[in-house]
Amino acid sequence: MDPAVVTLHVWRVPLARVPQVLRDTRRRQPGMLFSKALGTGRGFLPHQADLTRWARLSTWSKRPDDLPLGYATECWRVDLRPLRSRGQWSRQDPFGDPSGEHPGTTAVLTRARLRPSRAARFWSAVPDVTRSLDGAPGVRVSLAVGEAPIGLQGTFSVWDSPEQLRAFAHAGAHKDVIARTPEEKWYAEELFARFAVEASTGTLDGRDPLA
């Protein structure tokens, strides 16, 4: 079933509440088709994890109510409509088989399960990509996300336009990593999805990044 809407919630929580947020972000909700609790960070290495910021990506059969965490000090929610999806997540196709275009604000999710034997080579390649993403023209949001500190990792980013996204994807360090992927065989499973951004509420690091 193709989802009616995809949401990403990002919460800032006190460090003392981390055990509770690990439980709460895994609870199923009515109308939820697929959901993953995610940690966030500045990069893909364990020491770059941000233990006070957590996320949940979910797909829904209908537009959901909010997912409040009463103890969160900050919350940002973005509503998404799938445009393209390639690959699988936990052997599922969470975003269906969409086919669409969107000229405006565009989000991208990448997710991969690393092959343990290739992880070190992958980690040596990604710092250049992270540095090139910081300050790239048109990028509004850039988050490293993961289901585990090591091995189940991805990125979520939001761009002013698909043209700016494509310009980044086909240049510099990111282009090099993409070209190396078939040869290096870093991933045991991977997914790439593109979305139209339909709504943004709340704040991320003190501001609405899409305002």
PyRosetta script that sets phi, psi and omega in degrees:
from pyrosetta import init, pose_from_sequence

init()
pose = pose_from_sequence("MDPAVVTLHVWRVPLARVPQVLRDTRRRQPGMLFSKALGTGRGFLPHQADLTRWARLSTWSKRPDDLPLGYATECWRVDLRPLRSRGQWSRQDPFGDPSGEHPGTTAVLTRARLRPSRAARFWSAVPDVTRSLDGAPGVRVSLAVGEAPIGLQGTFSVWDSPEQLRAFAHAGAHKDVIARTPEEKWYAEELFARFAVEASTGTLDGRDPLA")
pose.set_psi(1, 129.1)
pose.set_omega(1, 174.4)
pose.set_phi(2, -73.6)
pose.set_psi(2, 133.9)
pose.set_omega(2, -178.2)
pose.set_phi(3, -71.4)
pose.set_psi(3, 148.6)
pose.set_omega(3, 174.7)
pose.set_phi(4, -72.4)
pose.set_psi(4, -33.3)
pose.set_omega(4, -179.5)
pose.set_phi(5, -157.3)
pose.set_psi(5, 150.8)
pose.set_omega(5, 173.6)
pose.set_phi(6, -116.4)
pose.set_psi(6, 136.8)
pose.set_omega(6, 177.0)
pose.set_phi(7, -123.4)
pose.set_psi(7, 148.0)
pose.set_omega(7, 167.0)
pose.set_phi(8, -124.2)
pose.set_psi(8, 120.7)
pose.set_omega(8, 172.5)
pose.set_phi(9, -104.1)
pose.set_psi(9, 137.1)
pose.set_omega(9, 175.4)
pose.set_phi(10, -128.1)
pose.set_psi(10, 123.6)
pose.set_omega(10, -177.0)
pose.set_phi(11, -117.7)
pose.set_psi(11, 143.4)
pose.set_omega(11, 166.5)
pose.set_phi(12, -102.6)
pose.set_psi(12, 129.3)
pose.set_omega(12, -175.6)
pose.set_phi(13, -132.9)
pose.set_psi(13, 153.8)
pose.set_omega(13, 173.5)
pose.set_phi(14, -62.5)
pose.set_psi(14, 146.8)
pose.set_omega(14, -177.3)
pose.set_phi(15, -57.5)
pose.set_psi(15, -35.1)
pose.set_omega(15, -179.0)
pose.set_phi(16, -66.6)
pose.set_psi(16, -17.6)
pose.set_omega(16, -178.2)
pose.set_phi(17, -93.5)
pose.set_psi(17, 2.2)
pose.set_omega(17, -176.2)
pose.set_phi(18, -56.4)
pose.set_psi(18, -46.1)
pose.set_omega(18, 177.9)
pose.set_phi(19, -57.9)
pose.set_psi(19, -36.1)
pose.set_omega(19, 179.9)
pose.set_phi(20, -70.6)
pose.set_psi(20, -41.0)
pose.set_omega(20, -179.6)
pose.set_phi(21, -66.3)
pose.set_psi(21, -30.8)
pose.set_omega(21, 177.0)
pose.set_phi(22, -63.9)
pose.set_psi(22, -33.4)
pose.set_omega(22, 175.8)
pose.set_phi(23, -76.9)
pose.set_psi(23, -48.1)
pose.set_omega(23, -171.7)
pose.set_phi(24, -66.7)
pose.set_psi(24, -35.7)
pose.set_omega(24, -177.4)
pose.set_phi(25, -75.4)
pose.set_psi(25, -3.8)
pose.set_omega(25, 177.2)
pose.set_phi(26, -103.3)
pose.set_psi(26, -1.6)
pose.set_omega(26, -178.0)
pose.set_phi(27, -75.5)
pose.set_psi(27, 133.9)
pose.set_omega(27, 178.2)
pose.set_phi(28, -73.8)
pose.set_psi(28, 150.1)
pose.set_omega(28, -179.8)
pose.set_phi(29, -126.1)
pose.set_psi(29, 152.8)
pose.set_omega(29, 177.7)
pose.set_phi(30, -57.5)
pose.set_psi(30, 136.0)
pose.set_omega(30, 177.9)
pose.set_phi(31, 84.5)
pose.set_psi(31, -2.2)
pose.set_omega(31, -178.2)
pose.set_phi(32, -80.8)
pose.set_psi(32, 127.1)
pose.set_omega(32, -180.0)
pose.set_phi(33, -96.3)
pose.set_psi(33, -35.4)
pose.set_omega(33, -175.3)
pose.set_phi(34, -155.9)
pose.set_psi(34, 141.1)
pose.set_omega(34, -178.7)
pose.set_phi(35, -156.5)
pose.set_psi(35, 142.6)
pose.set_omega(35, 176.6)
pose.set_phi(36, -136.2)
pose.set_psi(36, 127.7)
pose.set_omega(36, 170.9)
pose.set_phi(37, -81.3)
pose.set_psi(37, 136.0)
pose.set_omega(37, -171.9)
pose.set_phi(38, -133.1)
pose.set_psi(38, 137.1)
pose.set_omega(38, 165.2)
pose.set_phi(39, -82.9)
pose.set_psi(39, 165.0)
pose.set_omega(39, 178.0)
pose.set_phi(40, -131.4)
pose.set_psi(40, 167.3)
pose.set_omega(40, 179.1)
pose.set_phi(41, -172.7)
pose.set_psi(41, -177.1)
pose.set_omega(41, 179.4)
pose.set_phi(42, -86.1)
pose.set_psi(42, -14.0)
pose.set_omega(42, -178.5)
pose.set_phi(43, -168.2)
pose.set_psi(43, -164.3)
pose.set_omega(43, -171.5)
pose.set_phi(44, -97.6)
pose.set_psi(44, -6.4)
pose.set_omega(44, -177.5)
pose.set_phi(45, -89.1)
pose.set_psi(45, 150.3)
pose.set_omega(45, -175.3)
pose.set_phi(46, -54.2)
pose.set_psi(46, -38.6)
pose.set_omega(46, -177.9)
pose.set_phi(47, -72.3)
pose.set_psi(47, -8.9)
pose.set_omega(47, 178.6)
pose.set_phi(48, -94.3)
pose.set_psi(48, 0.9)
pose.set_omega(48, 179.4)
pose.set_phi(49, -67.6)
pose.set_psi(49, 144.8)
pose.set_omega(49, 175.1)
pose.set_phi(50, -106.4)
pose.set_psi(50, 102.8)
pose.set_omega(50, -174.6)
pose.set_phi(51, -72.8)
pose.set_psi(51, -8.3)
pose.set_omega(51, 179.5)
pose.set_phi(52, -101.0)
pose.set_psi(52, 1.9)
pose.set_omega(52, 179.4)
pose.set_phi(53, -128.9)
pose.set_psi(53, 124.9)
pose.set_omega(53, -175.4)
pose.set_phi(54, -131.9)
pose.set_psi(54, 159.0)
pose.set_omega(54, -175.2)
pose.set_phi(55, -140.0)
pose.set_psi(55, 163.3)
pose.set_omega(55, 173.8)
pose.set_phi(56, -144.4)
pose.set_psi(56, 122.0)
pose.set_omega(56, 175.0)
pose.set_phi(57, -103.9)
pose.set_psi(57, 128.8)
pose.set_omega(57, -174.8)
pose.set_phi(58, -139.8)
pose.set_psi(58, 151.0)
pose.set_omega(58, 170.2)
pose.set_phi(59, -114.2)
pose.set_psi(59, 150.1)
pose.set_omega(59, -170.0)
pose.set_phi(60, -136.5)
pose.set_psi(60, 150.2)
pose.set_omega(60, 174.7)
pose.set_phi(61, -79.4)
pose.set_psi(61, -18.8)
pose.set_omega(61, 174.5)
pose.set_phi(62, -151.6)
pose.set_psi(62, 162.1)
pose.set_omega(62, -177.2)
pose.set_phi(63, -61.6)
pose.set_psi(63, 124.2)
pose.set_omega(63, -172.1)
pose.set_phi(64, -88.3)
pose.set_psi(64, 164.1)
pose.set_omega(64, 164.9)
pose.set_phi(65, -70.9)
pose.set_psi(65, 176.2)
pose.set_omega(65, 179.3)
pose.set_phi(66, -70.8)
pose.set_psi(66, 166.1)
pose.set_omega(66, 176.0)
pose.set_phi(67, -116.8)
pose.set_psi(67, 75.8)
pose.set_omega(67, -173.6)
pose.set_phi(68, -73.0)
pose.set_psi(68, 141.5)
pose.set_omega(68, 165.9)
pose.set_phi(69, -114.1)
pose.set_psi(69, 109.0)
pose.set_omega(69, -172.0)
pose.set_phi(70, -60.0)
pose.set_psi(70, -23.7)
pose.set_omega(70, -178.5)
pose.set_phi(71, -93.8)
pose.set_psi(71, -2.1)
pose.set_omega(71, 179.4)
pose.set_phi(72, -68.8)
pose.set_psi(72, 141.0)
pose.set_omega(72, 176.9)
pose.set_phi(73, -90.6)
pose.set_psi(73, -11.7)
pose.set_omega(73, 179.1)
pose.set_phi(74, -160.8)
pose.set_psi(74, 146.5)
pose.set_omega(74, 177.3)
pose.set_phi(75, -144.4)
pose.set_psi(75, 136.8)
pose.set_omega(75, 171.9)
pose.set_phi(76, -127.0)
pose.set_psi(76, 134.0)
pose.set_omega(76, 177.5)
pose.set_phi(77, -126.2)
pose.set_psi(77, 134.5)
pose.set_omega(77, 174.3)
pose.set_phi(78, -126.6)
pose.set_psi(78, 131.3)
pose.set_omega(78, 178.1)
pose.set_phi(79, -98.9)
pose.set_psi(79, 134.8)
pose.set_omega(79, -170.3)
pose.set_phi(80, -130.0)
pose.set_psi(80, 149.3)
pose.set_omega(80, 173.4)
pose.set_phi(81, -119.5)
pose.set_psi(81, 121.4)
pose.set_omega(81, -177.5)
pose.set_phi(82, -63.0)
pose.set_psi(82, 136.5)
pose.set_omega(82, 175.6)
pose.set_phi(83, -112.3)
pose.set_psi(83, -40.3)
pose.set_omega(83, 179.8)
pose.set_phi(84, -146.0)
pose.set_psi(84, 146.3)
pose.set_omega(84, 175.0)
pose.set_phi(85, -151.8)
pose.set_psi(85, 129.6)
pose.set_omega(85, 179.9)
pose.set_phi(86, -135.1)
pose.set_psi(86, 130.3)
pose.set_omega(86, 179.2)
pose.set_phi(87, 100.9)
pose.set_psi(87, -171.3)
pose.set_omega(87, -176.3)
pose.set_phi(88, -133.3)
pose.set_psi(88, 159.7)
pose.set_omega(88, 175.7)
pose.set_phi(89, -128.8)
pose.set_psi(89, 114.4)
pose.set_omega(89, -175.5)
pose.set_phi(90, 52.6)
pose.set_psi(90, 42.2)
pose.set_omega(90, 179.1)
pose.set_phi(91, 63.1)
pose.set_psi(91, 25.7)
pose.set_omega(91, 177.1)
pose.set_phi(92, -124.0)
pose.set_psi(92, 160.5)
pose.set_omega(92, 173.3)
pose.set_phi(93, -110.5)
pose.set_psi(93, 80.3)
pose.set_omega(93, -168.8)
pose.set_phi(94, -66.6)
pose.set_psi(94, -22.0)
pose.set_omega(94, -175.5)
pose.set_phi(95, -106.7)
pose.set_psi(95, 12.2)
pose.set_omega(95, 178.5)
pose.set_phi(96, 70.4)
pose.set_psi(96, -146.9)
pose.set_omega(96, -178.9)
pose.set_phi(97, -127.8)
pose.set_psi(97, 65.8)
pose.set_omega(97, -174.4)
pose.set_phi(98, -75.7)
pose.set_psi(98, 158.7)
pose.set_omega(98, 174.9)
pose.set_phi(99, -149.2)
pose.set_psi(99, 104.3)
pose.set_omega(99, -177.1)
pose.set_phi(100, -159.8)
pose.set_psi(100, 166.7)
pose.set_omega(100, 176.9)
pose.set_phi(101, -124.9)
pose.set_psi(101, 156.9)
pose.set_omega(101, -179.5)
pose.set_phi(102, -153.8)
pose.set_psi(102, 124.1)
pose.set_omega(102, -174.9)
pose.set_phi(103, -84.2)
pose.set_psi(103, -11.5)
pose.set_omega(103, -172.2)
pose.set_phi(104, -103.0)
pose.set_psi(104, -147.0)
pose.set_omega(104, -174.8)
pose.set_phi(105, -57.7)
pose.set_psi(105, 127.5)
pose.set_omega(105, -170.1)
pose.set_phi(106, -128.3)
pose.set_psi(106, 135.7)
pose.set_omega(106, 177.1)
pose.set_phi(107, -111.7)
pose.set_psi(107, 150.9)
pose.set_omega(107, 179.3)
pose.set_phi(108, -132.5)
pose.set_psi(108, 133.3)
pose.set_omega(108, 173.5)
pose.set_phi(109, -118.2)
pose.set_psi(109, 128.1)
pose.set_omega(109, 169.6)
pose.set_phi(110, -118.6)
pose.set_psi(110, 144.3)
pose.set_omega(110, -179.7)
pose.set_phi(111, -149.5)
pose.set_psi(111, 139.3)
pose.set_omega(111, -178.7)
pose.set_phi(112, -148.5)
pose.set_psi(112, 149.0)
pose.set_omega(112, 168.3)
pose.set_phi(113, -105.5)
pose.set_psi(113, 113.8)
pose.set_omega(113, -175.4)
pose.set_phi(114, -75.2)
pose.set_psi(114, 145.3)
pose.set_omega(114, 168.4)
pose.set_phi(115, -75.0)
pose.set_psi(115, 125.2)
pose.set_omega(115, -177.7)
pose.set_phi(116, -53.0)
pose.set_psi(116, -35.8)
pose.set_omega(116, -177.5)
pose.set_phi(117, -72.2)
pose.set_psi(117, -15.5)
pose.set_omega(117, -177.3)
pose.set_phi(118, -110.8)
pose.set_psi(118, -1.3)
pose.set_omega(118, -172.2)
pose.set_phi(119, -61.2)
pose.set_psi(119, -43.3)
pose.set_omega(119, -176.9)
pose.set_phi(120, -61.0)
pose.set_psi(120, -40.8)
pose.set_omega(120, 179.2)
pose.set_phi(121, -68.1)
pose.set_psi(121, -36.8)
pose.set_omega(121, 177.4)
pose.set_phi(122, -63.4)
pose.set_psi(122, -48.6)
pose.set_omega(122, -178.4)
pose.set_phi(123, -62.6)
pose.set_psi(123, -29.7)
pose.set_omega(123, 178.0)
pose.set_phi(124, -71.6)
pose.set_psi(124, -22.1)
pose.set_omega(124, -177.3)
pose.set_phi(125, -89.8)
pose.set_psi(125, -29.4)
pose.set_omega(125, -169.2)
pose.set_phi(126, -77.9)
pose.set_psi(126, -23.4)
pose.set_omega(126, -180.0)
pose.set_phi(127, -56.8)
pose.set_psi(127, -37.4)
pose.set_omega(127, 178.7)
pose.set_phi(128, -63.7)
pose.set_psi(128, -36.6)
pose.set_omega(128, 177.5)
pose.set_phi(129, -66.3)
pose.set_psi(129, -44.1)
pose.set_omega(129, 179.8)
pose.set_phi(130, -59.9)
pose.set_psi(130, -44.2)
pose.set_omega(130, 179.7)
pose.set_phi(131, -64.6)
pose.set_psi(131, -39.3)
pose.set_omega(131, -179.0)
pose.set_phi(132, -70.4)
pose.set_psi(132, -26.4)
pose.set_omega(132, 179.0)
pose.set_phi(133, -73.1)
pose.set_psi(133, -35.0)
pose.set_omega(133, 178.9)
pose.set_phi(134, -62.2)
pose.set_psi(134, 116.5)
pose.set_omega(134, 178.9)
pose.set_phi(135, 81.0)
pose.set_psi(135, 8.9)
pose.set_omega(135, 177.4)
pose.set_phi(136, -62.3)
pose.set_psi(136, 141.2)
pose.set_omega(136, -179.4)
pose.set_phi(137, -57.0)
pose.set_psi(137, 126.1)
pose.set_omega(137, 174.9)
pose.set_phi(138, 92.6)
pose.set_psi(138, -8.7)
pose.set_omega(138, -178.4)
pose.set_phi(139, -82.1)
pose.set_psi(139, 129.3)
pose.set_omega(139, 179.4)
pose.set_phi(140, -102.7)
pose.set_psi(140, -37.1)
pose.set_omega(140, -177.6)
pose.set_phi(141, -138.5)
pose.set_psi(141, 138.8)
pose.set_omega(141, 174.1)
pose.set_phi(142, -144.5)
pose.set_psi(142, 114.9)
pose.set_omega(142, -178.6)
pose.set_phi(143, -127.4)
pose.set_psi(143, 134.1)
pose.set_omega(143, 164.2)
pose.set_phi(144, -84.8)
pose.set_psi(144, 130.6)
pose.set_omega(144, -177.7)
pose.set_phi(145, -130.3)
pose.set_psi(145, 156.1)
pose.set_omega(145, 179.1)
pose.set_phi(146, -165.9)
pose.set_psi(146, 150.4)
pose.set_omega(146, 175.5)
pose.set_phi(147, -84.3)
pose.set_psi(147, -13.3)
pose.set_omega(147, -179.6)
pose.set_phi(148, -153.7)
pose.set_psi(148, 155.2)
pose.set_omega(148, -179.6)
pose.set_phi(149, -59.4)
pose.set_psi(149, -28.8)
pose.set_omega(149, -177.4)
pose.set_phi(150, -134.8)
pose.set_psi(150, 131.3)
pose.set_omega(150, 167.1)
pose.set_phi(151, 97.0)
pose.set_psi(151, -26.9)
pose.set_omega(151, 180.0)
pose.set_phi(152, -121.1)
pose.set_psi(152, 86.4)
pose.set_omega(152, -165.7)
pose.set_phi(153, -134.7)
pose.set_psi(153, 162.0)
pose.set_omega(153, 179.4)
pose.set_phi(154, -168.6)
pose.set_psi(154, -171.2)
pose.set_omega(154, 178.8)
pose.set_phi(155, -136.1)
pose.set_psi(155, 151.7)
pose.set_omega(155, 170.4)
pose.set_phi(156, -131.7)
pose.set_psi(156, 127.0)
pose.set_omega(156, 179.6)
pose.set_phi(157, -140.0)
pose.set_psi(157, 153.6)
pose.set_omega(157, 179.0)
pose.set_phi(158, -125.9)
pose.set_psi(158, 134.5)
pose.set_omega(158, -174.2)
pose.set_phi(159, -125.8)
pose.set_psi(159, 150.0)
pose.set_omega(159, 179.0)
pose.set_phi(160, -63.0)
pose.set_psi(160, -31.4)
pose.set_omega(160, -177.0)
pose.set_phi(161, -155.7)
pose.set_psi(161, 157.6)
pose.set_omega(161, 176.2)
pose.set_phi(162, -65.8)
pose.set_psi(162, -27.5)
pose.set_omega(162, 178.9)
pose.set_phi(163, -64.9)
pose.set_psi(163, -41.2)
pose.set_omega(163, 178.5)
pose.set_phi(164, -69.1)
pose.set_psi(164, -35.6)
pose.set_omega(164, 174.7)
pose.set_phi(165, -61.5)
pose.set_psi(165, -47.6)
pose.set_omega(165, -178.8)
pose.set_phi(166, -63.9)
pose.set_psi(166, -37.4)
pose.set_omega(166, 179.4)
pose.set_phi(167, -60.9)
pose.set_psi(167, -40.4)
pose.set_omega(167, 177.6)
pose.set_phi(168, -69.6)
pose.set_psi(168, -43.6)
pose.set_omega(168, -173.8)
pose.set_phi(169, -64.5)
pose.set_psi(169, -29.1)
pose.set_omega(169, -172.9)
pose.set_phi(170, -108.2)
pose.set_psi(170, 27.3)
pose.set_omega(170, 179.3)
pose.set_phi(171, -142.3)
pose.set_psi(171, 156.4)
pose.set_omega(171, 167.9)
pose.set_phi(172, 60.5)
pose.set_psi(172, -142.3)
pose.set_omega(172, -173.1)
pose.set_phi(173, -64.1)
pose.set_psi(173, -36.8)
pose.set_omega(173, -179.0)
pose.set_phi(174, -65.4)
pose.set_psi(174, -42.1)
pose.set_omega(174, 177.6)
pose.set_phi(175, -60.3)
pose.set_psi(175, -40.1)
pose.set_omega(175, 180.0)
pose.set_phi(176, -64.1)
pose.set_psi(176, -43.2)
pose.set_omega(176, 179.7)
pose.set_phi(177, -64.1)
pose.set_psi(177, -42.6)
pose.set_omega(177, 178.2)
pose.set_phi(178, -60.2)
pose.set_psi(178, -43.3)
pose.set_omega(178, -178.9)
pose.set_phi(179, -65.5)
pose.set_psi(179, -32.1)
pose.set_omega(179, -178.1)
pose.set_phi(180, -80.6)
pose.set_psi(180, -17.8)
pose.set_omega(180, -172.3)
pose.set_phi(181, -57.2)
pose.set_psi(181, -49.0)
pose.set_omega(181, -179.3)
pose.set_phi(182, -62.0)
pose.set_psi(182, -35.4)
pose.set_omega(182, -179.0)
pose.set_phi(183, -74.6)
pose.set_psi(183, -43.2)
pose.set_omega(183, -175.8)
pose.set_phi(184, -75.5)
pose.set_psi(184, -27.9)
pose.set_omega(184, -178.3)
pose.set_phi(185, 52.9)
pose.set_psi(185, 51.1)
pose.set_omega(185, -178.7)
pose.set_phi(186, -65.2)
pose.set_psi(186, -33.5)
pose.set_omega(186, -165.1)
pose.set_phi(187, -107.1)
pose.set_psi(187, 136.3)
pose.set_omega(187, 169.2)
pose.set_phi(188, -85.3)
pose.set_psi(188, -24.7)
pose.set_omega(188, 177.0)
pose.set_phi(189, -155.6)
pose.set_psi(189, 140.4)
pose.set_omega(189, 179.7)
pose.set_phi(190, -146.4)
pose.set_psi(190, 157.4)
pose.set_omega(190, 178.3)
pose.set_phi(191, -145.7)
pose.set_psi(191, 139.5)
pose.set_omega(191, 173.2)
pose.set_phi(192, -130.0)
pose.set_psi(192, 127.9)
pose.set_omega(192, 179.9)
pose.set_phi(193, -138.5)
pose.set_psi(193, 144.0)
pose.set_omega(193, 177.8)
pose.set_phi(194, -121.3)
pose.set_psi(194, 143.1)
pose.set_omega(194, -173.9)
pose.set_phi(195, -136.1)
pose.set_psi(195, 150.3)
pose.set_omega(195, 164.0)
pose.set_phi(196, -83.9)
pose.set_psi(196, 133.3)
pose.set_omega(196, 177.1)
pose.set_phi(197, -84.9)
pose.set_psi(197, 120.6)
pose.set_omega(197, -175.3)
pose.set_phi(198, -104.6)
pose.set_psi(198, -25.3)
pose.set_omega(198, 180.0)
pose.set_phi(199, -161.5)
pose.set_psi(199, 151.3)
pose.set_omega(199, 176.3)
pose.set_phi(200, -141.6)
pose.set_psi(200, 127.5)
pose.set_omega(200, 179.3)
pose.set_phi(201, -134.9)
pose.set_psi(201, 151.4)
pose.set_omega(201, 179.8)
pose.set_phi(202, 85.0)
pose.set_psi(202, -162.6)
pose.set_omega(202, -176.5)
pose.set_phi(203, -134.7)
pose.set_psi(203, 155.4)
pose.set_omega(203, 175.3)
pose.set_phi(204, -128.8)
pose.set_psi(204, 117.2)
pose.set_omega(204, -175.6)
pose.set_phi(205, 54.5)
pose.set_psi(205, 43.2)
pose.set_omega(205, 171.9)
pose.set_phi(206, 87.4)
pose.set_psi(206, 2.9)
pose.set_omega(206, 179.9)
pose.set_phi(207, -151.8)
pose.set_psi(207, 159.8)
pose.set_omega(207, 170.7)
pose.set_phi(208, -80.6)
pose.set_psi(208, 110.6)
pose.set_omega(208, -174.0)
pose.set_phi(209, -68.3)
pose.set_psi(209, -13.4)
pose.set_omega(209, -178.5)
pose.set_phi(210, -107.1)
pose.set_psi(210, 5.1)
pose.set_omega(210, 179.9)
pose.set_phi(211, -71.4)
pose.dump_pdb("model.pdb")
